[in-house]
Amino acid sequence: MRLDPFHRAIYFSYLANAYYVAGEYEMALETSRTAVTRMPGIMQAGVWYSAAAGELGRNEEARMAAAEVLRLKPDFTITRFLAMIRLANQEDARRLADGLRKAGLPE
């Protein structure tokens, strides 16, 4: 991203995902904010944003992000999302599910 100042906005979402899986929740949150600002209609960016905010105990921000996820995809569930993205490491999937629960997203 440093080498290409005109990179696609989706890269912010990918970077936020990587920060989250690495346990760098502050960086995941900051990068997710950028992702959802630049791509407001992309539900997946909001999912990771809500999880990062949830993990950090930023409950109001997490709930607002979760509400936007549900606005974009009213039938969203944690179980279906995890099945869709199929994380290889089950510990990563467990931590993501925990963050999403803290944000108030449905099981």
C-alpha positions, 0 to 999 in steps of 0.5 A: 500500500505504501508503494501504490498510493492509488490502491483499491479501497478493499485493501484496507479491509484485507489489512484490517482482517490481517490485523484482527487475526494477528490480535492487533485489535487497535490497528484492526479497528483503525483500518476497519474504520477507513475501510467502511468509510471508503466502502460503506456498502461492503458488509464484510468490512463492517463485520470485521469493524464490529468485531474489532470494536467489540474486542476492544470494549468499544460497545457503542461503536461495536453496536453501531457497526453491527447495526449497519451490518444488519441493515446491509444484510438483515439475515446475517448470522455469525455461523453463516459468516464463518462458514462463508469465510472458512478461516483455516485456524479454528482459534482465529474463527473462535476469536472472530465469533467472540468479537462479533458476539460482543458487538451484538450480532446474532449467532 
